[in-house]
Amino acid sequence: MNNRLRIRKLKLNNYRNHKFLKLEPERDIVLICGRNGAGKTNILESISLFDSPSGFRNASLSDLINYDLDGPPELFGVNLGISSAKENLELGIGLRKKPYGFEKRVSLNSLEKQKKNLKNLISIFWMVPHMSHLFQKGSEDRRNFLDLMISSTDNSHKKKLLEYKKYKNERIKILKSPEHRRDSDWLDVVENKMSQVGIILCDSRRVFLNSLNKSFKQIDRQVPILTMFLNGTLDKALERKPALFVEEFFRENLRNNRIRDSITGRTPKC
């Protein structure tokens, strides 16, 4: 699909403070203005639901429902009409009541789809007010922000992040189990996969930042030039050593820190 998407319609039903709202923007750049509490951020949050489990606020699904809803949760809905150079698509999000809470349901052209089927369809990058102190926070916040930027243009990076998280959780699960020594062969396999995927992620970040820094240099010289770099152990190693060497270094680091990680429940960052 053409990666230049345009929102041509947004309709909200019983979404937070919006009982009903319909927007049909006619331009590529849209300014939303209004008084405090009018629901401007809620509009943006509803769009982010199409590219994240619970939006950029990480809110519970129950919090998205209008407090004054008098009826079943099926009256809640977010409908998004998007256009590319080749086609128009209709996306929808609804909620279904489950014993443990609510489940998000997504549809494409009125047909219910699994959420994973939309991953290659739409990718959203957002900047919200709480990110204004990003460079004053910890390295993990900055790394997550960088991954969000890369994933908005490279869906394979998002897949690798999920893959790495899966292996990381599996490793901690093995380390926490009483019989983990008997699973040492499987632990070797998991750590091998982690090191492979981790180095791919590190290299993607390095390539992306190099490209971004080149773009900054083309800005008018009257504007201060921003240069960004990665200073993690693996990041620095990739600047000096072949990827296979760094991958082996990461694998050895994982193996040597098994006892510590089994106690802390944490894994070295890639």
LUMGUTI-12672 format. One record per residue (C-alpha): residue number from 1; x, y, z. Coordinates in nm, 4 decimals, padded with zeros to 6 digits. Example, Ala and Ser with C-alpha at 12.3 -4.5 7.8 and 13.67 -1.06 7.14 Angstrom:
<sites>
  num         X         Y         Z
    1   01.2300  -00.4500   00.7800
    2   01.3670  -00.1060   00.7140
</sites>
This chain:
<sites>
  num         X         Y         Z
    1   00.0000   00.0000   00.0000
    2   00.1176   00.3537  -00.0727
    3   00.2699   00.4885   00.2492
    4   00.1149   00.8335   00.2024
    5  -00.2105   00.8003   00.3924
    6  -00.4597   01.0753   00.4595
    7  -00.7419   01.0792   00.7122
    8  -01.0603   01.1841   00.5376
    9  -01.3100   01.0971   00.8102
   10  -01.3149   01.0313   01.1840
   11  -01.6262   00.9396   01.3781
   12  -01.6428   00.8833   01.7545
   13  -01.9318   00.7325   01.9474
   14  -01.9301   00.7421   02.3273
   15  -01.5529   00.7940   02.3318
   16  -01.4427   00.9566   02.6584
   17  -01.6133   01.3006   02.6688
   18  -01.7414   01.2756   02.3091
   19  -02.0939   01.1346   02.2938
   20  -02.0769   01.1782   01.9180
   21  -01.8227   01.3521   01.6982
   22  -01.7698   01.3497   01.3226
   23  -01.4759   01.5180   01.1504
   24  -01.4116   01.5291   00.7765
   25  -01.0805   01.7147   00.7231
   26  -01.0180   01.8418   00.3720
   27  -00.6456   01.9183   00.4061
   28  -00.3314   01.7231   00.4837
   29  -00.2409   01.9349   00.7878
   30  -00.5168   01.9818   01.0462
   31  -00.5173   02.2129   01.3487
   32  -00.7471   02.1138   01.6354
   33  -00.8168   02.3958   01.8808
   34  -01.0541   02.4386   02.1714
   35  -01.0777   02.5205   02.5398
   36  -00.9200   02.3031   02.8091
   37  -01.1167   01.9843   02.8599
   38  -01.2909   02.0067   02.5222
   39  -01.1469   01.6693   02.4173
   40  -00.8707   01.7669   02.1730
   41  -00.6258   01.5088   02.3051
   42  -00.9025   01.2483   02.3124
   43  -00.9399   01.2872   01.9361
   44  -00.5706   01.2190   01.8818
   45  -00.5772   00.9303   02.1285
   46  -00.8614   00.7634   01.9381
   47  -00.6488   00.7625   01.6211
   48  -00.3491   00.6166   01.8047
   49  -00.5623   00.3147   01.9015
   50  -00.5195   00.1830   01.5475
   51  -00.1455   00.1416   01.5978
   52  -00.1174   00.0460   01.9656
   53  -00.3054  -00.1796   02.2075
   54  -00.4474   00.1043   02.4208
   55  -00.3375   00.4354   02.2687
   56  -00.0559   00.6695   02.3613
   57  -00.1944   00.7121   02.7155
   58  -00.1783   00.3363   02.7792
   59  -00.5231   00.3668   02.9323
   60  -00.7417   00.0717   03.0216
   61  -01.0129   00.0055   02.7650
   62  -01.2851   00.0712   03.0225
   63  -01.1542   00.4276   03.0661
   64  -01.2210   00.5013   02.6985
   65  -01.5978   00.4604   02.7348
   66  -01.8036   00.7735   02.7885
   67  -01.8954   00.7968   03.1577
   68  -02.2579   00.8745   03.0633
   69  -02.3065   00.5742   02.8352
   70  -02.6519   00.4299   02.8944
   71  -02.6463   00.1021   02.7087
   72  -02.4221  -00.1863   02.5983
   73  -02.0500  -00.1306   02.5200
   74  -02.1281  -00.1987   02.1533
   75  -02.2486   00.1645   02.1400
   76  -01.8823   00.2647   02.1750
   77  -01.6927   00.3050   01.8503
   78  -01.4089   00.4711   01.6615
   79  -01.4393   00.4798   01.2832
   80  -01.1574   00.6035   01.0647
   81  -01.1691   00.6620   00.6903
   82  -00.8268   00.6775   00.5266
   83  -00.7187   00.7293   00.1678
   84  -00.4092   00.6491  -00.0310
   85  -00.3283   00.7165  -00.3920
   86  -00.4918   00.3863  -00.4866
   87  -00.7820   00.3179  -00.2510
   88  -01.0117   00.4245   00.0299
   89  -01.0352   00.2149   00.3440
   90  -01.2696   00.2116   00.6417
   91  -01.1263   00.1081   00.9792
   92  -01.3278   00.0532   01.2935
   93  -01.2682  -00.0169   01.6612
   94  -01.5283  -00.1464   01.9027
   95  -01.5356  -00.3048   02.2470
   96  -01.6752  -00.6371   02.3577
   97  -01.7522  -00.7229   02.7197
   98  -01.5540  -01.0143   02.8590
   99  -01.5523  -01.1733   03.2080
  100  -01.2160  -01.0071   03.2800
  101  -01.3044  -00.6672   03.1322
  102  -01.3214  -00.5458   02.7725
  103  -01.1716  -00.6708   02.4495
  104  -01.0834  -00.4435   02.1580
  105  -01.2259  -00.5486   01.8232
  106  -01.1007  -00.4081   01.4941
  107  -01.2568  -00.4126   01.1494
  108  -01.1429  -00.3349   00.7966
  109  -01.4110  -00.2379   00.5458
  110  -01.6768  -00.3671   00.7893
  111  -01.5095  -00.7101   00.8210
  112  -01.3680  -00.8027   01.1591
  113  -00.9937  -00.8589   01.1472
  114  -00.7279  -00.9720   01.3881
  115  -00.5238  -00.6777   01.5152
  116  -00.2051  -00.8223   01.3666
  117  -00.3583  -00.7907   01.0177
  118  -00.3548  -00.4107   01.0498
  119   00.0152  -00.3893   01.1371
  120   00.1228  -00.3511   00.7748
  121  -00.1649  -00.1177   00.6936
  122  -00.1200   00.1858   00.9139
  123   00.1666   00.3210   01.1209
  124   00.1366   00.6264   01.3454
  125   00.4053   00.8380   01.5082
  126   00.3037   01.0779   01.7836
  127   00.4548   01.3450   02.0029
  128   00.2549   01.4518   02.3073
  129   00.3235   01.7101   02.5824
  130   00.4718   01.4686   02.8364
  131   00.7521   01.3975   02.5861
  132   00.8831   01.7542   02.6218
  133   01.1201   01.6384   02.8992
  134   01.2378   01.3357   02.7034
  135   01.6077   01.4252   02.7155
  136   01.5897   01.4802   03.0909
  137   01.4556   01.1316   03.1557
  138   01.6268   00.7940   03.1557
  139   01.7897   00.6234   02.8602
  140   01.5054   00.3724   02.8293
  141   01.2537   00.6512   02.7582
  142   01.4768   00.7897   02.4845
  143   01.5333   00.4441   02.3386
  144   01.1582   00.3789   02.3295
  145   01.1018   00.7144   02.1581
  146   01.3655   00.6306   01.8974
  147   01.2066   00.2894   01.8381
  148   00.8707   00.4603   01.7904
  149   01.0210   00.6899   01.5267
  150   01.1842   00.4014   01.3400
  151   00.8729   00.1818   01.3580
  152   00.6606   00.4548   01.1996
  153   00.8542   00.4074   00.8744
  154   00.9875   00.0526   00.9122
  155   00.7354  -00.2083   01.0214
  156   01.0069  -00.4766   01.0382
  157   01.1650  -00.2872   01.3300
  158   00.8380  -00.3115   01.5223
  159   00.8273  -00.6862   01.4561
  160   01.1840  -00.7284   01.5795
  161   01.1011  -00.5366   01.8991
  162   00.8136  -00.7759   01.9696
  163   01.0340  -01.0729   01.8849
  164   01.3075  -00.9536   02.1218
  165   01.0533  -00.8957   02.3994
  166   00.9211  -01.2496   02.3536
  167   01.2697  -01.4019   02.3878
  168   01.3521  -01.1766   02.6826
  169   01.0391  -01.2861   02.8708
  170   01.1080  -01.6504   02.7876
  171   01.4642  -01.6205   02.9226
  172   01.3491  -01.4680   03.2519
  173   01.0801  -01.7360   03.2828
  174   01.3443  -02.0080   03.2490
  175   01.5825  -01.8361   03.4924
  176   01.3054  -01.7989   03.7508
  177   01.2036  -02.1642   03.7315
  178   01.3517  -02.3979   03.9987
  179   01.4684  -02.6469   03.7349
  180   01.6279  -02.3924   03.5011
  181   01.9625  -02.5763   03.5080
  182   01.7945  -02.8675   03.3341
  183   01.6798  -02.6211   03.0670
  184   02.0316  -02.4933   02.9957
  185   02.0208  -02.6107   02.6332
  186   01.6943  -02.4243   02.5730
  187   01.8380  -02.1228   02.7553
  188   02.1319  -02.1254   02.5141
  189   01.8893  -02.1255   02.2201
  190   01.6864  -01.8361   02.3619
  191   01.9966  -01.6276   02.4360
  192   02.1306  -01.6974   02.0893
  193   01.8062  -01.5668   01.9393
  194   01.8107  -01.2655   02.1714
  195   02.1637  -01.1715   02.0679
  196   02.0804  -01.2043   01.6970
  197   01.7655  -00.9923   01.7163
  198   01.9212  -00.7470   01.9620
  199   02.2115  -00.6637   01.7294
  200   01.9692  -00.6127   01.4397
  201   01.7753  -00.3634   01.6537
  202   02.0938  -00.1805   01.7596
  203   02.2108  -00.1548   01.4014
  204   01.8694  -00.0262   01.2842
  205   01.8867   00.2511   01.5430
  206   02.2416   00.3398   01.4396
  207   02.1529   00.3568   01.0681
  208   01.8405   00.5622   01.1394
  209   02.0250   00.8166   01.3542
  210   02.3026   00.8529   01.0966
  211   02.0395   00.9289   00.8339
  212   01.8660   01.1736   01.0684
  213   02.1917   01.3538   01.1454
  214   02.2606   01.3955   00.7722
  215   01.9168   01.5519   00.7308
  216   01.9824   01.7934   01.0186
  217   02.2989   01.9149   00.8447
  218   02.0901   02.0296   00.5480
  219   01.8865   02.2678   00.7642
  220   01.9459   02.6424   00.7339
  221   02.2722   02.7268   00.9130
  222   02.0910   02.9906   01.1193
  223   01.9262   02.7063   01.3097
  224   02.1488   02.5212   01.5622
  225   02.2388   02.1781   01.4277
  226   02.1371   01.8843   01.6443
  227   02.3594   01.5775   01.6380
  228   02.2395   01.2599   01.8096
  229   02.4351   00.9468   01.8877
  230   02.3993   00.6216   02.0800
  231   02.6256   00.5569   02.3778
  232   02.5198   00.2095   02.4884
  233   02.7849  -00.0610   02.5219
  234   02.6606  -00.2527   02.2178
  235   02.6088   00.0671   02.0194
  236   02.9687   00.1770   02.0733
  237   03.0958  -00.1700   01.9911
  238   02.9086  -00.1722   01.6592
  239   03.0942   00.1437   01.5589
  240   03.4304  -00.0351   01.5972
  241   03.3698  -00.4077   01.5572
  242   03.1932  -00.6389   01.3069
  243   02.8326  -00.7258   01.3916
  244   02.9173  -01.0962   01.4454
  245   03.1781  -01.0025   01.7066
  246   02.9287  -00.7788   01.8918
  247   02.6619  -01.0483   01.8708
  248   02.8956  -01.2984   02.0376
  249   02.9873  -01.0381   02.3011
  250   02.6173  -00.9852   02.3804
  251   02.5571  -01.3611   02.3985
  252   02.8451  -01.4058   02.6437
  253   02.7141  -01.1151   02.8509
  254   02.3729  -01.2816   02.8762
  255   02.5315  -01.6111   02.9786
  256   02.7550  -01.4528   03.2416
  257   02.4678  -01.2600   03.4009
  258   02.2214  -01.5475   03.4421
  259   02.2440  -01.5588   03.8206
  260   02.2058  -01.1824   03.8603
  261   01.9162  -01.1667   03.6138
  262   01.7389  -01.4589   03.7844
  263   01.7380  -01.2515   04.1054
  264   01.6503  -00.9116   03.9576
  265   01.4147  -01.0404   03.6904
  266   01.5756  -00.7989   03.4452
  267   01.7743  -00.8400   03.1248
  268   02.0551  -00.6190   02.9891
  269   01.9210  -00.3648   02.7403
  270   02.0037  -00.3989   02.3751
</sites>
